[in-house]
């Protein structure tokens, strides 16, 4: 198992390098250039001054030279200075927003895991019943709905019509005046809609894989033997079938990390949550290359770590991998 994990860690380095190379090329192929210090909108800034600014920031150099300059900084964990008017280091901007995005994504993953797996197990045990068809239709309706459309509907219903939940930000304006319990509820109420919407789309995939995997395991001969010995059905499911059925689901959980991080761009922008998703959207609109690349590197790294954790959980669930 240790040898396997070391190989995966070594494979992450060229993978991360390839991701940065492709990302750097793609964002520079997009039309337009960053409007540094408002030069494009300032009539007093002449063409010569704009060229001088481009030269200072290295934007006049070939793309492979720009990438090499950026790569030499990134090796030292220097993400550069943002092109935004605040002129702040990119790493500081990411540090402020990264914990928010990670927290929301972890809570979404936990919610998907706690709800999706029981739904899959229940549907497998009650295959082709009315409840199975209802739950399957319900979770796939959530999967088919566009995230931004569902978010707007729930914001209108719970925030505008019922006035039960806030629809923007993470804290209320009078947050500093609240008691500790009121602060906790205020934070939770702000997160209910974003986390719920983020998790809703992932329930369909997890529950479907869990159902199909469990049905496949239940057809195995050792399950028939366990039932023939007179073991109760819940013991057969929990001790003999569930652990083996979880193996494909663990893999899917690891592969779902990129989708959750990418989905952060949508719901953080809609709900005005100051996370990495919102920062990424604003950076793309402003052609803020250093910030875009910093976020992409962090997102790629978290994705690779998520896949590595899935491999570790896979080994925990299947002793054959540890032995191998």
N, C-alpha and C positions, 0 to 999 in steps of 0.2 A: 504493500500500500504506500509506503514512504517513497519507494522508487517511482511509483506511478505519479504521485503528487509532485515530486521534484521534476519529472519530465513535463508535467503540465505547467509548472512555474517557469521552466526554461522556455516553453513554447509561447508563453504570454509576452515575452520581450519582442520577438519579431512580429507577432500579431499586433501589438500596440504600435510599433514603428510603422507597420503598413497602414494602420488606421489613420495615424497622423499624416502620413504622406498623401493618402487619397483625400482626406478631409481638407488639407491645406490647398491642394490643387483645385478641388471643387469650389471652395468659397472664393478663390481668386478668379475662377472662370465666370462667376456670376457678373452680370452687367452692373456698371457703376463702381465708384470708388468711395472710400470713407470721406466724409466732409469734415476734415480735421480743422479744429478751431473755427468752424463756420466760414471757411474760405470761399466755398462755392456760393454762399448767399450774401457775401459782403462785396458790394460793388467797388470798394476801395482796394480790394486785393487783386492785383494784376496777375497776368498769366505767369510772369517771371517769379513772382512771390509764391504762387501755387506750385510751380516747379521746384522752387527751393524747399518748400515744405515737404513735397514728395521725396526729395533727395534726403532730407533730414531723417525721415521715417523709413527710408529704404524702399519706398514704393516704386521707384523708377528702375530698380534692378530686376534682372530676369527672375522668374518665379523660383528656379532651383537655388539661386543665390539667397533669395528671401527665406526659403525654407531652411537652408543651412544656417543662416543667421539666427532664425527662430529656434532651431534644434539645439544649437550651442547654448542658448539661454535656458531651454527647457531641461537640459541635462543637469543644470545647476538649480533646478526648481524655481527658475525665474520666468514667470509667465508674461513679463513685460508690463508696459503702462497702457491703460485703456485709451482709445481714441476719443472717448466720450468727453464732454466739457469738464467733468469733474477731475480728469487726469489722474485718477487713482490707480495704484497697482492692481492688476487683475487678480492676484492671489488674495488681496484683502476683500475685494468684492465677492469672490467665490466663498471665502471663509464665512462671510456674513450670511450667505444664502444657502450654502450646502447643507447645514444641519436641518433646515426646514424641509428641504426636498427629501433628504434621506429619511427623516422621521415620518413624513407622510407616506412615502413609498413602503417603508417597513410596516407601518400600520395597515396599509392596503394589502400587502402580502399576507400578513397575519389574518386579516379578515377573509381574504380569498381562501386561505388554507383551512380556516375554522368552519367556513360555510360550504365551500365547494366540495371538499372531500366527503362530509356527511351526506350532501345531496347526491353525490355519485354512488356512495354505498347504498343509500336508500333506494335509488332508482334501479340499481343492480339487483337488490333483493326483491323489488316489486316490479320486475320487468314487464312492460306492455300493459300495465294497469293505468287507470285514469290519472292517479297521482303522479306516476312516472311521466306520462305524456304532458301533464300540466307543468311540472317542474322543468322538464326539458324545454318546453315552449317558452316558459318564463325567462330562463337564463339565456336562451338564444335570442330572445327579443332584446334583452339588454346588450348582447354582443352585437346585434345588427344595428342598433341605434347609434347614430353619430354622437360622440361624446359631447361636443359643443351644444348640439340640439337638446340632448337630455339635460345638460347642465342648465340651459336657459329655461326649460320647462319647470324644473324643480326650483330654480330661483324664483320664478314667477309664482309658483304655487305656495311654497313654504315661506318665502321671504316677503312677497308682496301681498298676496291674498290672505294667507293665514297669519303672517307676521310672527312666525314661530322661530325662524332661524335667520341669522345675519347672512348677507350675500356677498360680502367683500372683506378682504383683509383677514388678519388673525386676531386682532384685539379691537375692543370698542374704544371710543374716544375717552370715556371716563374710566379706563382700565386701572389707572394708578390710584383711583379713589375707592376701589372695591376691596372687600375682605378677601382673604385667601381662598375661601370656598367659592365666592363669586368670581374670582379670577379664573379658577379652575373650570367652572361651568362656562364662563365666557369663551375661554380657549377651546373647550370641547364643542360648544355650539358652532363656533366658526369652522371647525374641522369636519363636522358631520357630513355636510354636502360634498366637499371635495374628496374626502376619503371614500364615502359611499359610491360616488360616481366613478372614481378611479378603480374601485374593487368590482363594481357591478359587471363591467365588461370582461373581467378575467374569470368570472364564475363559470361561464359557459365552457371554456376550454378545460379547466381543471375538473369540473364535474363530469364532463363527457369522457375525458381520458380515464378518470377514476372508475366510472361505470364500465367502460369497455375492458379495462385492465382487470377489474374484479370478476367480470363475467368470464373472461378467458381463464383466470385462475380457478374459478369454481368448477370449470369443466375438467380439471386435472384429476388424475387417478388418486393422488394422495388425499384430495378433498372427499372423494367418494369413499375412501377407506375410513377417514375420520367420521363421516356420517354413519357408515355401517357399524362402527364401534358404539354408536348410540350417543355421541357427544351432542350437547345442545347446539342449536344453530348459531347462537351468538358466540359460543366458544369457537366453533369452526371458522366463523368470519373473523373474529378478533385475533385469535392466536395462530391460525393456520393460513388464512387467505389474505388478510389485509396487508401483512408485511410485504409479501411478494408482489401484491397488486400496487403497492406504493412506488415501486421502482420507476416506472415510466412517468409517474406524476412528479417525482422528485426532479427528474430531468426537465420536465416542462416548467417547473417552478424556477429553475435556474435560467432557462431560456426566456422566461417572461420578464426578467429584469430590464432588458432594453425597452420593451414595450411600456413598462411603467415609467421609466425615465423619460421616454419620448412623450408619453401622455401628460407628463408634468407641464410641458410647454402649453398645452391646451387649457387644462383646468386652472393652472396658476395664473394664466393671463385672464381668463374669464372671471375668476374670483379675486383678482388683484392680490394674490399671495406673493410676498416678497421672497420667492425661492429661485432656484437656478433656472427653472423653466421660463419664468417671466424675464429673468435677466438675459437668457439666450434669445428670446423673441425680440427684445428691445435691441440687443446687440446686432442681430441679423438685419433689422430694419435700418440701423445706423451704419452698417458695414464696419462694425468695430472688430477688426480681424483678431487682435490679441485676445479679446474677451471670448470671442467665438471659439478660437482654438483652445483656450484654457478650459472652457466648459466641455468641449468635445473630448479632450484628453481625460478629464475627470470622469465623464460619463463612460468612456471606453474602459477606463480602469475599473470602475465599479461594475460594469458588465462582465468583464473577465473575472473579477473576484466573485461575482454571483455564480458564474459557471463553475468556478473552482469549488465553491461551497456546495454546489449541487453534486459535484463529483465526490466530495467528502461524505455528504449525506448518503449518496449512493453506496459508498463503501460500508457505511455503518449499517445500512439496511440489508446489504447482501454480503455475507462473510466471504463468498468466493472471490470477491475483488480484493479483500484484505489479504487473503491467502496468496492470491496471484501476485 
